[in-house]
Amino acid sequence: MKTLVVAERKGSELRRVTLELAAKARELGDTALVEIAGERYSPLPFVSALAKKVESEKPDLVLLGATLNGRDLGARLAARLGRAYAADVTGLRVAGNALELDKPMYAGKVRAKVRLDLPAVVSVRPGAIPLKAAAEAPQVEKIEADGSAEKLTFVKLAATATGTKRVSLSEARVVVSGGRGLKGPENWHLVEELADALGGAVGASRAVTDAGWRPNEEQVGQTGKTVTPDLYVALGISGAIQHLAGMTSSKVIVAVNKDPDADIFKIADYGIVADVFEFVPAFTEAVKKARA
């Protein structure tokens, strides 16, 4: 089967999700990676250039990361070419002349197996596919955005500084997540300070984002982001199935919870039964001293 992977970069480096998709595509057969050159994502020129490439190469499958740009580009490409489309899938397999996909549905309460006829366009959730070490860096072909496509007018609405230099949650090697055990947004500094000490990203449980303590983009779980860091630290998280679905592939899981019967301990490599308000400040200081 011939697969075309649409590459994305963060600075000069390929995004982790691109490497994940490249590894999966190699399992499926013949693979090509393309990157659309441009200073910033522009829907019409990008989809026009990609559509021309797909029409020329005729791949059976086009894979994109289910990122902000990838979801938009994938939907536009499928509509333009009349291909079957599935978004934000968490697993895929070849089944004859079709794909069998794993897709969360109904706010993550159900995992459906969906059959999609080829040729198709699929966006895959970052972190859903285990990243396997490649023998060599994938070769990426650059194609130019189609300047003849319809021109767009951009209106700059606002620019807001985040005040942080933390790594992206989906690409972080260390993730520190907090749950309802933090008791309120005023205590979230405990999560942030430990994440900063470890050089990691901040995550949150669905209960926290539903309560409005943290933005949705920090949610880890079936209806949020799937992460596969080297180290995942869960603070005050009980271990709901929805949350576990987004982080169980982490290499090492450390859980801190004062409830010894919390479900999070069933999958943790290291479990610490303690009050987060007592343990985390002391642990953060110890990490800072060790890394000084």
Residue, then its C-alpha position, 0 to 999 in steps of 0.5 A: m500500500k502506498t502512503l503519503v505522510v504530510a510532515e510538520r515541523k517545530g522550528s527546524e525539527l520534525r514534529r514527533v507526530t510526523l515521526e510516529l506517522a512515518a514509522k506506521a507508514r513504513e509498516l504499511g508499505d511504500t512511503a513518502l513524506v512531503e512538507i508544504a513550504g510556507e511561512r505560516y499555514s494558509p488553508l487554500p494555498f496549502v490544500s491546493a498544493l497537496a491536492k496536486k501532489v496526491e493527484s500526481e502520486k495517487p497514494d492509497l492513504v494520506l496521513l496527517g497529525a491531528t494537530l490544529n493545522g493537520r485536522d483542518l488540512g485533512a478535512r479540506l483535502a478529503a473534501r476536494l478530492g472526494r476521498a473518505y476521511a476520518a479525524d483524530v483516530t488512535g489506531l489503524r490497521v489494513a483490512g483488505n482494501a480498507l482500513e480498520l480504525d480506532k476512534p473515540m466517540y461520545a466524548g470519549k465514553v466509547r471506542a469505536k472500530v470504524r471501517l474506512d474504504l481506500p483511498a482515504v485521508v486520516s488524521v491521527r492523534p499525536g502520541a497514539i502510535p508508539l514511536k519506534a527508532a528509525a535506522e535513519a532520519p526520514q527523507v522529506e520532499k518539500i513542495e511549494a504552497d500554491g500561490s495561484a490559489e485563492k488569495l486570503t485576507f488576514v486580520k490580526l486580532a490579538a497577540t498574547a504572550t503565554g509567559t512560559k517556555r515549556v515544551s509542547l505537551s504532546e512532545a514532552r519527555v516529562v509530563v506533570s499532570g494534576g487532578r481534583g486532588l489539588k482542590g482548586p486552581e489557586n494550588w496549580h502552582l504546585v504542578e507548574e513548579l514541579a514541571d519546571a523543575l523537571g523540565g517538563a510540560v503541564g497536563a490536567s485531568r478531564a475533571v480539572t478542565d471541566a471545572g474550568w481550572r485549566p484550559n482544554e489544551e492541557q487535558v490528557g485523556q481519551t477526549g484530550k491529548t495522548v502523551t507518551p513521555d519518558l516520565y509521567v507524574a500524576l498529582g492528585i489524580s484518581g485514575a479514571i479510565q478516560h484519563l488512563a487512556g491518554m497516558t498508559s504508554s508512558k515509560v515510567i509513571v509516578a503517582v502521588n495520591k493520599d487515597p491508597d485505593a486510587d485506581i492510578f496506583k494499578i498502573a503506576d510504576y511508583g506509587i506514593v501515598a501522601d498528601v500532595f500539599e506536603f509531598v510536592p513542595a519538598f519533592t520539587e525542592a529536592v529536584k531543584k537541588a539535585r539538578a543545580 
